[in-house]
Amino acid sequence: MELELKEKLKRFIDILRENNTITISTVSKDGKLWSTKAYYGEEDGYIYVILENKGRAFNNIRENPNIFFVIEKGEPIKFIQGEGEVEIIGHVDNFENERTIVVRKNFPIVPFLKMVRDCSVIRIKPKKVYVSDFSKGFIPRFEIEFDEKTFNLLKQMFPKPSKLKAYIQATRPWVIGITISAVIIGTLLSPKIDILKFILTLIGAVLIHLGVNAWSDYFDYKKGADRWDTLGSSRTIVDGLLKPKEVLMIGIILILISAIIGIILTIMTSFELLKILFIGAILGLFYAFVPIGFKYIALGDLAVFLAWSFISLGSYYIQTLEFSPIPFLSFIPISLLVVGILHGNNMRDITDDKKAGYRTFASILGIKASQFYYALLIISSYVSLILLVAFKILPIWTLIALLTIPSALRNVEWAFKPNYLQFTMLAFYTAQLSNSLSIFIIVGLLMNRIL
């Protein structure tokens, strides 16, 4: 019986961890029903939710803490229905640990919490749940009633946050697509390709990008730029997953490994490569390094534009042992979008950055001019692509990248709607656009080599 219960609890935990939204149905003292959907986080068997203090669901909970809830992904295949009792923890600003449980799983909630400050954290203790899981064949719905013994067993079985996962998160690996594209494009532009050199270049470039990400997180936190209500970082420090020194050490280790690979490539090619590596190191290491920090003195846009263009140039040089403007120029359409990613972040964070005491190009321009500057970056990306093809620097096949124009226009539209959630996520959507444009350009270069 105990094994059967453990299996039930395991399935319950799995569904709880796989999802991130919950529908809560509440009933007031006089019988008025109200349902709401919200993000949630889970820890030790409890479900944590953040609700508006003036919302009807929160008011109902004040009167009657007994609720019914549903957790699912929109399909009746794998879901939880349950009864629970709510404990109101308190205002979101005053309970860091409980707030973090929700925020670290659902970073899109941060823009909402910045706009609607009067919110509280609630904690749901399941009393009885009904679990339906048809993902691996038909299994009849089963129920779990949480007496004290069962709930204690649930708490014991609940997985603890993975340290390894936190280390990986600190490097923000989801943003390395642009670096991979820069290496591939620089390599594809060369007449002949040495696979070993390409692999080493790719590993070295990715590692320094990941290392600089962790490095940047550390200095942003120390400078006060990263807090629980800011976006853009890995959130490992602000959410308490790692200590600041741990994140710094991750960055240093990755940068040192990348430097070793750079030395190996220099020995394999020419000491002339050191010129490019030196420029890349300056742009990367001093991007956030206090007291210089290009990003803190309105030079971040220029730094990221040059950094990724030089990755493309360096990748080309490693293959050909020749300095040429072609790989640098060929990456301009993507480099402009990389600047757009940074500017999307900075445009959203103008007020926060000023409070933190540093200046970005967006904070100098102000919100209105920043919106037009963002539009200029996006438009210039496509204009430069067309010009590069017209001057036969890029093959005509790369014009298939123009298929991404509808997404680009959508992003520009959102840039002029600061009250929209999409505005706060503009950097994310610009990164998606950049990855799409990169893939199409790579496909165009491959077609040119094959056909």
C-alpha positions as CSV (number, residue, x, y, z in Angstrom):
1,M,0.0,0.0,0.0
2,E,2.9,2.4,0.9
3,L,4.5,1.8,-2.5
4,E,1.2,2.5,-4.2
5,L,0.8,5.7,-2.3
6,K,4.4,6.8,-3.2
7,E,3.6,6.2,-6.9
8,K,0.5,8.3,-6.6
9,L,2.4,11.1,-4.9
10,K,5.2,10.9,-7.5
11,R,2.7,11.4,-10.3
12,F,1.1,14.3,-8.4
13,I,4.5,15.9,-7.9
14,D,5.5,15.4,-11.6
15,I,2.3,17.2,-12.8
16,L,2.8,19.9,-10.3
17,R,6.4,20.6,-11.5
18,E,5.6,20.3,-15.2
19,N,3.0,23.1,-15.1
20,N,3.1,26.7,-13.9
21,T,-0.5,28.0,-14.0
22,I,-3.4,27.2,-11.6
23,T,-7.1,27.9,-11.8
24,I,-8.5,28.7,-8.4
25,S,-12.2,28.7,-7.6
26,T,-13.3,30.6,-4.5
27,V,-16.6,31.1,-2.7
28,S,-17.5,34.0,-0.4
29,K,-19.4,33.7,2.8
30,D,-22.6,34.6,1.0
31,G,-22.1,32.0,-1.7
32,K,-20.7,34.1,-4.5
33,L,-18.4,32.1,-6.7
34,W,-15.3,33.5,-8.4
35,S,-12.5,31.8,-10.4
36,T,-9.1,33.2,-11.3
37,K,-6.1,31.9,-13.2
38,A,-2.6,32.6,-11.9
39,Y,1.1,31.6,-12.0
40,Y,2.2,29.3,-9.1
41,G,5.4,27.9,-7.6
42,E,5.7,24.8,-5.5
43,E,7.9,23.8,-2.6
44,D,7.6,21.0,0.0
45,G,4.1,20.1,-1.1
46,Y,2.7,23.6,-0.8
47,I,1.5,25.7,-3.7
48,Y,2.4,29.4,-3.7
49,V,0.4,32.0,-5.7
50,I,0.5,35.8,-5.9
51,L,-2.9,37.5,-6.1
52,E,-4.1,41.1,-6.3
53,N,-5.2,42.4,-2.9
54,K,-8.2,44.1,-4.5
55,G,-9.2,41.1,-6.6
56,R,-12.5,39.2,-6.0
57,A,-10.6,35.9,-5.6
58,F,-8.5,37.3,-2.8
59,N,-11.5,38.9,-1.1
60,N,-13.3,35.6,-1.2
61,I,-10.3,33.8,0.3
62,R,-10.3,36.3,3.2
63,E,-13.8,35.3,3.9
64,N,-13.5,31.6,3.1
65,P,-10.0,29.9,2.9
66,N,-11.4,26.7,1.4
67,I,-10.8,26.6,-2.4
68,F,-11.0,24.2,-5.4
69,F,-8.2,24.3,-7.9
70,V,-7.2,22.8,-11.3
71,I,-3.7,22.4,-12.7
72,E,-3.4,21.5,-16.4
73,K,-2.0,22.5,-19.8
74,G,-5.2,22.9,-21.7
75,E,-5.7,19.3,-22.7
76,P,-7.6,16.7,-20.7
77,I,-4.6,14.3,-20.7
78,K,-2.6,15.0,-17.6
79,F,-4.1,17.2,-14.9
80,I,-4.9,17.7,-11.2
81,Q,-8.2,18.7,-9.6
82,G,-8.0,19.4,-6.0
83,E,-9.4,20.9,-2.8
84,G,-7.2,23.0,-0.6
85,E,-7.0,25.4,2.3
86,V,-5.4,28.8,1.8
87,E,-3.1,30.7,4.2
88,I,-2.5,34.3,3.4
89,I,1.2,34.9,3.9
90,G,1.3,38.7,3.3
91,H,2.3,41.5,1.0
92,V,4.6,40.5,-1.8
93,D,7.2,43.0,-0.9
94,N,7.6,41.7,2.7
95,F,8.0,38.0,2.1
96,E,11.0,37.4,-0.1
97,N,11.3,33.6,0.3
98,E,7.7,32.9,-0.5
99,R,7.6,35.4,-3.4
100,T,10.8,33.9,-4.8
101,I,9.1,30.5,-5.0
102,V,6.6,31.9,-7.5
103,V,8.9,34.4,-9.4
104,R,11.8,32.0,-10.1
105,K,9.4,29.7,-11.9
106,N,7.5,32.4,-13.7
107,F,9.6,35.4,-14.7
108,P,6.8,36.8,-16.9
109,I,5.0,37.7,-13.7
110,V,7.6,40.3,-12.9
111,P,6.3,43.1,-15.3
112,F,2.8,42.5,-13.8
113,L,4.1,42.9,-10.3
114,K,5.9,46.1,-11.2
115,M,2.6,47.6,-12.5
116,V,0.4,46.2,-9.8
117,R,2.3,46.5,-6.5
118,D,-0.6,45.8,-4.2
119,C,-0.4,42.0,-4.2
120,S,0.0,39.2,-1.6
121,V,1.4,35.8,-1.5
122,I,-0.9,32.9,-0.6
123,R,0.0,29.3,0.3
124,I,-2.3,26.5,-0.6
125,K,-2.1,23.2,1.4
126,P,-3.8,20.5,-0.6
127,K,-6.5,18.6,1.3
128,K,-7.6,16.2,-1.4
129,V,-6.5,15.9,-5.0
130,Y,-7.8,13.9,-8.0
131,V,-5.1,13.0,-10.4
132,S,-5.8,12.1,-14.1
133,D,-2.8,10.9,-16.2
134,F,-3.5,9.4,-19.6
135,S,-0.1,10.3,-21.1
136,K,1.1,6.6,-20.8
137,G,-2.1,4.8,-21.5
138,F,-5.4,4.8,-19.7
139,I,-5.1,4.8,-16.0
140,P,-8.3,5.5,-13.9
141,R,-8.3,8.7,-12.1
142,F,-7.1,8.3,-8.5
143,E,-7.4,10.5,-5.5
144,I,-5.1,11.3,-2.6
145,E,-6.4,12.5,0.7
146,F,-3.7,14.4,2.6
147,D,-3.8,13.6,6.3
148,E,-0.8,14.6,8.3
149,K,1.1,11.4,7.6
150,T,0.5,11.6,3.8
151,F,1.4,15.3,3.6
152,N,4.7,14.7,5.6
153,L,5.5,11.9,3.1
154,L,4.8,14.3,0.2
155,K,7.2,16.9,1.8
156,Q,9.9,14.2,2.1
157,M,9.5,13.1,-1.6
158,F,9.5,16.7,-2.9
159,P,12.7,17.3,-4.9
160,K,15.1,19.9,-3.8
161,P,16.4,22.6,-6.2
162,S,19.2,21.2,-8.3
163,K,22.6,22.9,-7.8
164,L,23.8,21.8,-11.3
165,K,20.7,23.2,-12.9
166,A,21.3,26.5,-11.1
167,Y,24.9,26.6,-12.3
168,I,23.7,26.1,-15.9
169,Q,21.0,28.7,-15.4
170,A,23.6,31.2,-14.2
171,T,25.2,31.2,-17.7
172,R,22.0,31.9,-19.5
173,P,22.5,29.2,-22.2
174,W,19.2,30.1,-23.9
175,V,20.9,33.2,-25.5
176,I,23.9,31.5,-27.2
177,G,22.1,31.1,-30.5
178,I,23.6,34.3,-31.8
179,T,27.2,33.3,-30.9
180,I,26.7,29.9,-32.6
181,S,25.4,31.7,-35.7
182,A,28.4,34.1,-35.8
183,V,30.8,31.2,-35.8
184,I,28.9,29.3,-38.4
185,I,28.5,32.3,-40.7
186,G,32.1,33.3,-40.4
187,T,33.2,29.7,-41.2
188,L,30.8,29.2,-44.1
189,L,32.2,32.4,-45.8
190,S,35.6,30.8,-46.0
191,P,36.5,28.8,-49.2
192,K,37.6,25.7,-47.2
193,I,36.6,24.5,-43.8
194,D,38.8,22.7,-41.2
195,I,36.3,20.8,-39.0
196,L,38.6,20.6,-36.0
197,K,39.3,24.4,-36.0
198,F,35.5,25.0,-36.5
199,I,34.7,22.8,-33.4
200,L,37.3,24.5,-31.3
201,T,36.2,27.9,-32.4
202,L,32.6,27.1,-31.6
203,I,33.3,25.7,-28.2
204,G,35.6,28.6,-27.3
205,A,33.1,31.3,-28.4
206,V,30.2,29.7,-26.6
207,L,32.2,29.3,-23.4
208,I,33.3,32.9,-23.3
209,H,29.7,34.0,-24.0
210,L,28.4,31.9,-21.1
211,G,31.2,33.0,-18.9
212,V,30.6,36.7,-19.6
213,N,26.9,36.2,-18.9
214,A,27.7,34.9,-15.4
215,W,30.3,37.6,-15.0
216,S,27.8,40.2,-16.0
217,D,25.2,38.9,-13.5
218,Y,27.6,39.1,-10.7
219,F,28.6,42.8,-11.4
220,D,25.0,43.8,-12.1
221,Y,24.0,42.4,-8.7
222,K,26.8,44.1,-6.9
223,K,26.0,47.4,-8.6
224,G,22.3,47.1,-7.6
225,A,21.0,46.8,-11.1
226,D,19.6,43.3,-10.6
227,R,16.8,42.9,-8.1
228,W,13.8,40.6,-7.7
229,D,11.7,42.9,-9.8
230,T,14.1,43.3,-12.8
231,L,14.3,41.2,-15.9
232,G,17.3,40.2,-18.0
233,S,19.5,38.3,-15.7
234,S,19.7,34.6,-15.0
235,R,17.9,35.3,-11.6
236,T,20.2,32.8,-9.9
237,I,21.5,35.4,-7.4
238,V,18.3,37.4,-6.9
239,D,16.2,34.2,-6.4
240,G,18.7,32.8,-3.9
241,L,19.7,29.8,-6.0
242,L,23.4,30.7,-5.9
243,K,25.6,33.0,-3.9
244,P,27.2,35.9,-5.8
245,K,30.7,34.4,-5.5
246,E,29.5,31.1,-6.9
247,V,28.2,32.9,-10.0
248,L,31.5,34.9,-10.3
249,M,33.5,31.7,-10.1
250,I,31.4,30.1,-12.8
251,G,32.2,33.0,-15.1
252,I,35.9,33.0,-14.3
253,I,36.2,29.2,-14.9
254,L,34.4,29.4,-18.3
255,I,36.4,32.4,-19.4
256,L,39.7,30.7,-18.5
257,I,38.7,27.5,-20.4
258,S,37.8,29.7,-23.4
259,A,41.2,31.4,-23.1
260,I,43.0,28.1,-23.2
261,I,41.1,27.2,-26.4
262,G,42.1,30.5,-27.8
263,I,45.8,29.8,-27.1
264,I,45.4,26.4,-28.8
265,L,43.8,28.0,-31.9
266,T,46.6,30.6,-32.0
267,I,49.2,27.9,-32.0
268,M,47.3,26.0,-34.8
269,T,46.9,29.2,-36.9
270,S,48.9,32.4,-36.4
271,F,49.8,34.8,-33.6
272,E,47.9,37.4,-35.6
273,L,44.8,35.8,-34.2
274,L,45.7,37.3,-30.8
275,K,44.7,40.7,-32.2
276,I,41.1,39.6,-32.6
277,L,41.1,37.6,-29.4
278,F,42.4,40.7,-27.5
279,I,39.6,42.9,-28.9
280,G,37.0,40.3,-28.1
281,A,38.3,40.0,-24.6
282,I,38.2,43.7,-24.0
283,L,34.6,43.9,-25.3
284,G,33.5,40.9,-23.3
285,L,35.2,41.3,-20.0
286,F,34.8,45.0,-19.7
287,Y,31.2,45.0,-20.8
288,A,30.0,44.8,-17.1
289,F,33.3,44.9,-15.2
290,V,33.2,47.5,-12.5
291,P,34.4,50.3,-12.5
292,I,34.5,50.5,-16.3
293,G,31.5,48.6,-17.5
294,F,30.6,49.6,-21.1
295,K,27.0,48.9,-20.3
296,Y,27.0,51.4,-17.4
297,I,28.3,54.3,-19.5
298,A,26.1,54.1,-22.6
299,L,28.6,52.1,-24.7
300,G,26.8,48.8,-24.4
301,D,25.1,49.1,-27.8
302,L,28.5,49.7,-29.5
303,A,30.2,46.9,-27.5
304,V,27.7,44.2,-28.4
305,F,27.6,45.3,-32.1
306,L,31.4,45.0,-32.4
307,A,31.6,41.8,-30.2
308,W,29.5,39.5,-32.4
309,S,30.8,41.0,-35.6
310,F,34.4,40.2,-34.4
311,I,33.3,36.6,-33.6
312,S,32.3,36.2,-37.2
313,L,35.6,37.8,-38.3
314,G,37.6,35.7,-36.0
315,S,35.9,32.5,-37.2
316,Y,36.7,33.4,-40.8
317,Y,40.4,34.2,-40.0
318,I,40.9,30.9,-38.2
319,Q,39.8,29.1,-41.4
320,T,41.6,31.3,-43.9
321,L,44.5,33.0,-42.0
322,E,43.3,36.2,-43.8
323,F,41.8,39.4,-42.5
324,S,38.8,40.4,-44.6
325,P,36.0,42.8,-44.1
326,I,33.5,40.3,-45.6
327,P,32.7,38.3,-42.5
328,F,32.4,41.5,-40.4
329,L,30.1,43.1,-42.9
330,S,28.1,39.9,-43.5
331,F,27.1,39.8,-39.8
332,I,25.9,43.4,-39.7
333,P,22.2,42.5,-40.2
334,I,22.4,40.2,-37.2
335,S,24.6,42.4,-35.1
336,L,22.0,45.2,-35.5
337,L,19.4,42.9,-34.1
338,V,21.7,42.0,-31.2
339,V,21.8,45.7,-30.4
340,G,18.0,45.6,-30.6
341,I,17.9,42.8,-28.0
342,L,20.0,44.9,-25.6
343,H,18.0,48.1,-26.4
344,G,14.7,46.2,-25.8
345,N,16.0,45.4,-22.3
346,N,17.3,48.9,-21.7
347,M,14.2,50.7,-23.0
348,R,12.1,48.6,-20.6
349,D,14.5,49.3,-17.7
350,I,15.1,53.1,-18.1
351,T,13.7,53.9,-14.7
352,D,15.4,51.0,-12.9
353,D,18.7,51.7,-14.5
354,K,18.6,55.4,-13.5
355,K,17.8,54.2,-9.9
356,A,20.8,51.9,-10.0
357,G,23.0,54.9,-11.0
358,Y,24.1,54.0,-14.5
359,R,23.4,55.3,-17.9
360,T,22.4,53.4,-21.0
361,F,21.8,54.8,-24.5
362,A,18.1,54.2,-23.9
363,S,18.2,56.3,-20.7
364,I,19.9,59.1,-22.6
365,L,17.3,59.0,-25.4
366,G,14.3,58.7,-23.2
367,I,11.3,56.4,-24.0
368,K,10.0,58.2,-27.1
369,A,13.3,58.5,-28.9
370,S,14.2,54.9,-27.8
371,Q,11.1,53.6,-29.6
372,F,12.2,55.1,-32.9
373,Y,15.8,54.0,-32.3
374,Y,14.6,50.4,-31.9
375,A,12.6,50.7,-35.1
376,L,15.7,52.1,-36.9
377,L,17.7,49.1,-35.7
378,I,15.2,46.6,-37.0
379,I,14.7,48.4,-40.4
380,S,18.5,48.9,-40.8
381,S,19.0,45.1,-40.3
382,Y,16.9,44.3,-43.4
383,V,18.3,47.2,-45.5
384,S,21.8,46.1,-44.7
385,L,21.0,42.6,-45.8
386,I,19.6,43.8,-49.1
387,L,22.7,46.0,-49.7
388,L,25.1,43.2,-48.9
389,V,23.4,41.0,-51.5
390,A,23.3,43.9,-54.0
391,F,27.1,44.4,-53.6
392,K,27.6,40.6,-53.8
393,I,29.0,40.3,-50.4
394,L,26.3,37.8,-49.5
395,P,24.8,35.4,-52.0
396,I,21.3,36.0,-53.3
397,W,20.0,32.9,-51.5
398,T,20.3,34.7,-48.2
399,L,17.4,36.9,-49.2
400,I,15.2,34.1,-47.9
401,A,15.8,35.8,-44.5
402,L,13.3,38.5,-45.7
403,L,10.6,36.0,-44.7
404,T,11.1,37.1,-41.2
405,I,9.9,40.7,-41.9
406,P,6.3,40.1,-40.5
407,S,7.8,39.2,-37.2
408,A,10.1,42.2,-37.3
409,L,7.1,44.5,-38.0
410,R,5.2,42.9,-35.1
411,N,8.2,43.7,-32.8
412,V,8.3,47.3,-34.0
413,E,4.6,47.7,-33.3
414,W,5.0,46.4,-29.8
415,A,7.9,48.8,-29.2
416,F,5.4,51.6,-29.4
417,K,3.0,50.0,-26.9
418,P,4.8,50.4,-23.5
419,N,1.6,49.3,-21.6
420,Y,1.6,45.9,-23.3
421,L,3.1,42.9,-21.7
422,Q,4.9,42.3,-25.1
423,F,6.8,45.5,-24.6
424,T,8.3,44.2,-21.4
425,M,9.3,41.0,-23.3
426,L,10.6,42.8,-26.4
427,A,14.2,41.7,-25.8
428,F,13.0,38.0,-25.9
429,Y,11.0,38.5,-29.1
430,T,13.9,40.3,-30.7
431,A,16.2,37.4,-29.8
432,Q,13.7,35.1,-31.5
433,L,13.8,37.3,-34.5
434,S,17.6,37.4,-34.5
435,N,17.8,33.6,-34.3
436,S,15.3,33.2,-37.2
437,L,17.2,35.7,-39.4
438,S,20.5,33.9,-38.6
439,I,19.1,30.5,-39.5
440,F,17.8,31.8,-42.9
441,I,21.2,33.4,-43.7
442,I,23.0,30.2,-42.8
443,V,20.6,28.2,-45.0
444,G,21.3,30.7,-47.8
445,L,25.1,30.3,-47.4
446,L,24.7,26.5,-47.4
447,M,22.6,26.6,-50.6
448,N,25.3,28.8,-52.2
449,R,28.0,26.3,-51.4
450,I,25.9,23.3,-52.5
451,L,24.3,24.7,-55.7
